[in-house]
């Protein structure tokens, strides 16, 4: 269980801020001039291609790109963009990162969809999780990622807070993930 669970109230406040259109302070990654220290970071640019044997159609994450930090005061700052292909049809999504939970080499990330090539998705929430399994050109164990889930902002916040085990997580085929948990002891 992550030491970041106490942030649930702060994350709920961030969701309310985003839904009322006052989210400008929640975008952008933590900078050195911020007064609250960074207690977790995640950055990724992941590409995954799966044939029809997994979901019945060819799906591709090309890419899921994000950069975010969580501060000691509960503020989460960052941005994400997701290019998703299914059976040759591309859909793009993007928005601020408003929830982030980090535990060791794992991160649970989410935020509202503020722009999309599918206008019916704007205003919904998106979430995903990643595992940073090391760096280098040929790591022994590849980084891993889920595809993004889409639902309500309440589901998004719950996903970050609850840190569920993944239903499906896949090896990153191109790109990678970096997770920083300064409080991790090993």
Backbone torsions as a table, in degrees:
resi	resn	phi	psi	omega
1	UNK	NA	134.2	-175.1
2	UNK	-76.7	149.5	175.9
3	UNK	-75.2	-2.7	-177.2
4	UNK	-92.5	5.6	-177.0
5	UNK	-59.7	-30.9	-178.4
6	UNK	-60.8	-12.8	-176.5
7	UNK	-79.8	-3.1	-175.4
8	UNK	-54.5	-44.9	-179.9
9	UNK	-63.3	-41.8	179.0
10	UNK	-65.6	-37.3	179.5
11	UNK	-68.7	-37.1	177.0
12	UNK	-63.4	-40.6	176.9
13	UNK	-63.5	-37.4	177.8
14	UNK	-64.6	-38.6	178.8
15	UNK	-65.1	-40.1	178.1
16	UNK	-64.4	-42.0	178.2
17	UNK	-59.6	-45.7	-179.5
18	UNK	-63.8	-43.7	-176.4
19	UNK	-68.3	-20.1	177.6
20	UNK	-95.4	4.5	174.3
21	UNK	81.8	17.0	179.7
22	UNK	-110.7	43.6	-172.1
23	UNK	-92.1	2.8	-174.1
24	UNK	-58.8	-32.8	179.5
25	UNK	-74.5	-18.8	-178.2
26	UNK	-89.9	-5.3	178.5
27	UNK	-97.3	162.2	-177.9
28	UNK	86.9	146.9	-176.5
29	UNK	-88.3	150.6	-177.8
30	UNK	-52.8	136.8	179.5
31	UNK	-111.9	166.8	-179.5
32	UNK	-63.1	-25.6	-178.1
33	UNK	-81.8	-1.3	174.8
34	UNK	-68.7	146.0	-175.8
35	UNK	-84.2	-21.6	-179.1
36	UNK	-97.4	133.6	-178.5
37	UNK	-70.1	151.8	176.9
38	UNK	-76.3	130.2	178.3
39	UNK	-114.3	0.4	175.8
40	UNK	-174.1	145.5	178.5
41	UNK	-140.3	154.5	171.4
42	UNK	-147.1	142.5	175.2
43	UNK	-146.3	135.8	-179.6
44	UNK	-155.3	157.4	176.1
45	UNK	-150.6	90.4	-168.0
46	UNK	-116.6	139.7	178.0
47	UNK	-123.5	130.2	178.0
48	UNK	-140.6	133.6	175.8
49	UNK	-123.5	125.1	-180.0
50	UNK	-123.1	133.5	176.9
51	UNK	-77.0	176.3	-175.9
52	UNK	-65.2	-11.8	-179.0
53	UNK	-66.9	-18.6	-177.5
54	UNK	-90.8	-56.0	-175.7
55	UNK	-115.6	4.3	179.5
56	UNK	93.0	-17.0	175.2
57	UNK	-139.4	162.1	175.8
58	UNK	-74.7	128.6	177.8
59	UNK	-126.8	148.0	-176.3
60	UNK	-144.3	132.2	172.0
61	UNK	-99.7	112.3	-167.4
62	UNK	-144.2	72.5	-13.3
63	UNK	-104.1	179.1	162.2
64	UNK	-105.5	110.8	-175.8
65	UNK	-119.4	136.8	-176.3
66	UNK	-160.6	156.6	175.0
67	UNK	-152.3	124.3	-176.1
68	UNK	-154.2	158.0	176.4
69	UNK	-140.8	147.8	173.1
70	UNK	-113.2	132.8	-178.6
71	UNK	-98.2	161.8	-178.2
72	UNK	-59.9	-26.9	178.9
73	UNK	-82.5	3.9	178.6
74	UNK	94.2	-9.1	178.7
75	UNK	-66.8	135.9	174.8
76	UNK	-116.8	131.4	-179.5
77	UNK	-129.4	138.6	177.1
78	UNK	161.5	-175.7	-179.5
79	UNK	-149.4	153.4	178.4
80	UNK	-140.3	157.3	174.8
81	UNK	-146.4	137.8	-175.6
82	UNK	-132.5	120.3	173.2
83	UNK	-107.2	112.8	-174.1
84	UNK	-117.3	130.2	178.1
85	UNK	-116.9	132.8	174.2
86	UNK	-135.6	122.1	-179.3
87	UNK	50.2	40.3	176.3
88	UNK	85.0	-3.1	-179.3
89	UNK	-102.1	124.1	-179.0
90	UNK	-92.0	138.5	170.0
91	UNK	-129.5	133.2	178.8
92	UNK	-113.2	146.0	179.5
93	UNK	-138.3	149.6	171.9
94	UNK	-161.0	164.6	178.3
95	UNK	169.8	-176.6	176.7
96	UNK	-78.8	153.0	169.6
97	UNK	-86.2	123.3	-179.2
98	UNK	-119.4	-7.1	172.2
99	UNK	-141.5	139.8	-178.4
100	UNK	-153.4	128.2	174.6
101	UNK	-125.7	130.9	-177.3
102	UNK	-124.6	132.9	177.0
103	UNK	-145.7	108.0	-178.0
104	UNK	63.1	-123.2	-179.5
105	UNK	-93.7	8.7	-175.9
106	UNK	-110.2	149.2	174.7
107	UNK	-142.9	141.7	174.8
108	UNK	-115.2	122.4	-168.7
109	UNK	-127.7	145.8	176.9
110	UNK	-166.1	167.2	176.9
111	UNK	177.6	172.9	-178.8
112	UNK	-74.8	151.8	171.6
113	UNK	-86.9	111.0	-179.7
114	UNK	-102.9	-18.1	175.3
115	UNK	-141.8	141.3	178.6
116	UNK	-160.3	149.9	172.2
117	UNK	-73.9	-11.9	173.7
118	UNK	-110.8	97.5	-174.5
119	UNK	-58.7	-19.9	178.8
120	UNK	-70.3	-15.4	-179.2
121	UNK	-89.2	-19.2	-177.7
122	UNK	-62.0	131.1	-178.1
123	UNK	97.8	-14.4	177.0
124	UNK	-83.1	174.6	177.2
125	UNK	-108.0	156.0	176.6
126	UNK	-132.5	150.4	-179.4
127	UNK	-151.4	155.5	177.1
128	UNK	-162.2	169.0	175.6
129	UNK	-136.4	156.3	-176.8
130	UNK	-138.9	160.5	173.7
131	UNK	-130.4	124.3	177.5
132	UNK	-91.7	107.4	-176.5
133	UNK	-103.6	22.8	176.2
134	UNK	117.2	171.7	-176.6
135	UNK	-116.0	179.5	177.8
136	UNK	108.1	164.8	-175.8
137	UNK	-64.5	-38.3	-178.5
138	UNK	-134.5	76.2	-179.9
139	UNK	-65.0	151.5	179.9
140	UNK	-62.6	-44.0	177.1
141	UNK	-116.9	121.6	-178.8
142	UNK	-66.3	153.5	169.1
143	UNK	-58.8	158.6	-177.9
144	UNK	-131.9	152.9	178.9
145	UNK	-149.3	152.9	167.7
146	UNK	-94.0	166.8	165.8
147	UNK	-78.3	160.6	-178.8
148	UNK	-74.6	136.9	170.1
149	UNK	-91.7	152.1	-179.8
150	UNK	-130.9	133.4	179.5
151	UNK	-169.9	-145.8	-179.3
152	UNK	-82.2	165.1	174.6
153	UNK	-66.8	-31.4	176.4
154	UNK	-62.2	-41.7	177.0
155	UNK	-64.6	-39.2	179.9
156	UNK	-62.1	-49.8	-179.8
157	UNK	-63.3	-40.3	178.4
158	UNK	-63.4	-38.7	179.4
159	UNK	-59.7	-48.3	179.3
160	UNK	-64.7	-41.7	-176.9
161	UNK	-70.9	-39.5	-174.7
162	UNK	-82.9	-20.5	-179.9
163	UNK	48.8	57.2	-177.2
164	UNK	-69.4	156.3	170.7
165	UNK	-67.3	147.5	-178.0
166	UNK	-73.0	144.5	170.7
167	UNK	-76.2	-43.0	177.4
168	UNK	-137.5	125.4	174.1
169	UNK	-135.8	139.0	-170.2
170	UNK	-126.3	151.9	174.6
171	UNK	-64.2	136.2	173.9
172	UNK	-72.9	124.2	-176.5
173	UNK	-90.6	-25.0	177.9
174	UNK	-151.1	141.9	-176.8
175	UNK	92.7	-157.1	-179.4
176	UNK	-177.6	179.5	-176.1
177	UNK	-131.5	141.1	171.3
178	UNK	-128.0	121.7	177.1
179	UNK	-117.3	131.2	176.0
180	UNK	-118.2	122.2	173.8
181	UNK	-124.5	88.5	-176.0
182	UNK	-57.1	-24.2	-179.5
183	UNK	-86.9	-4.4	-177.8
184	UNK	-71.2	138.5	-179.4
185	UNK	-101.3	14.7	177.8
186	UNK	172.6	NA	NA
